[in-house]
Amino acid sequence: MSASLNINTPSPVQPLCVDWPGSEQVELFIKRDDLIHPIISGNKWRKLKYALLEARQKGVAEIISFGGGHSNHLHALGYCCQQLGIQLMALVRGDYSQNPTPMLRDLYQWQAQIMYLDKATYQQRSQSDFIEAWRAAHPNAMIVPEGGSQAQALPGVAEILQEQKQKFSHIIVPVGSGGTLAGLIQARQTEQQDNTQLLGIAALKGEGYLEELVTNLLPRSAPTNWHIEHRFHFGGYAKSTAELHTFCQTFRSNTGIGIEPVYSGKACWALKQKLAEGYFPQGSRVLLIHTGGLQGARQ
Ligand SMILES: *Cc1c(COP(=O)(O)O)cnc(C)c1O
């Protein structure tokens, strides 16, 4: 399936060459999951891989999933479904029927069905009676939760660590619905890299809530030595400032690596800030996971 979708894994790990204050004390690396595919956003592939394999094996004809009007998850899923001949039913938060976002226009082009839910209805997206009602109405469909973050997503995310043999003292990743961080937490254990510190950067306002999402995805026996930093969400999901936009542009021109202000830009900003604060001990080997998202950086 990866071959038929032209998925480029393993993704490369490269030195991250920046002149930020504090960077001379440590070694910086970046895992280029943004290069996995031009349309399928990097970490969304990681999270969807095994669900899509199962759908193919079982001959699932329809997938139902959830997201906002700018959702990288729905966008990646919509493209995969079209390529694999599966009908996608996208349940979208809010009514964009009069002016669909570029992401939603792509979904229409890929023959997805879109249903717009008002915010109160969308709130129920993970409640069991809501899910059961959809299951009853679409008994043969596979239902994938928001962001693709479900237990089944973790083995695909784990491959981020498994596909390269280097060891790192710190791994940094942006956090939205928590599946990527949860997968890395689990992979760290199975790969016996328990000494690697995992640092999630919240891309939205969600102190407590995000920790709960991550914990709920993990087995009870999972290690608890991970941390989410909540200082760098810039006011909330998809909120940003002129300063963050400039930072993303400067980063791109200095490194040749594109980042966007919703996820990867906030993670890079946080890395820069933490370096300046002397957070990383001298000699640390710090890996930033570039989760992709550039296909979504459109107006
Ligand atoms: C969805 C997304 C994230 C967040 O990942 P979660 O597993 O939802 O926490 C980070 N980066 C990009 C580019 C994304 O599209």
The ligand as an SDF file (V2000), in Angstrom:
LIG
                    3D

 15 15  0  0  0  0  0  0  0  0999 V2000
   -1.9820   16.9120   13.1120 C   0  0  0  0  0  0  0  0  0  0  0  0
   -0.6310   17.4940   13.1270 C   0  0  0  0  0  0  0  0  0  0  0  0
    0.1480   17.5510   14.2990 C   0  0  0  0  0  0  0  0  0  0  0  0
   -0.3730   17.0920   15.6210 C   0  0  0  0  0  0  0  0  0  0  0  0
   -0.2740   15.7070   15.7940 O   0  0  0  0  0  0  0  0  0  0  0  0
   -1.1900   14.9780   16.8670 P   0  0  0  0  0  0  0  0  0  0  0  0
   -0.8650   13.5510   16.7160 O   0  0  0  0  0  0  0  0  0  0  0  0
   -2.6040   15.2970   16.4970 O   0  0  0  0  0  0  0  0  0  0  0  0
   -0.8430   15.5240   18.1960 O   0  0  0  0  0  0  0  0  0  0  0  0
    1.4270   18.0660   14.2090 C   0  0  0  0  0  0  0  0  0  0  0  0
    1.9040   18.5100   13.0410 N   0  0  0  0  0  0  0  0  0  0  0  0
    1.1900   18.4880   11.9060 C   0  0  0  0  0  0  0  0  0  0  0  0
    1.7920   19.0280   10.6650 C   0  0  0  0  0  0  0  0  0  0  0  0
   -0.0930   17.9750   11.9120 C   0  0  0  0  0  0  0  0  0  0  0  0
   -0.8050   17.9740   10.7720 O   0  0  0  0  0  0  0  0  0  0  0  0
  1  2  1  0
  2  3  1  0
  2 14  2  0
  3  4  1  0
  3 10  2  0
  4  5  1  0
  5  6  1  0
  6  7  2  0
  6  8  1  0
  6  9  1  0
 10 11  1  0
 11 12  2  0
 12 13  1  0
 12 14  1  0
 14 15  1  0
M  END
$$$$
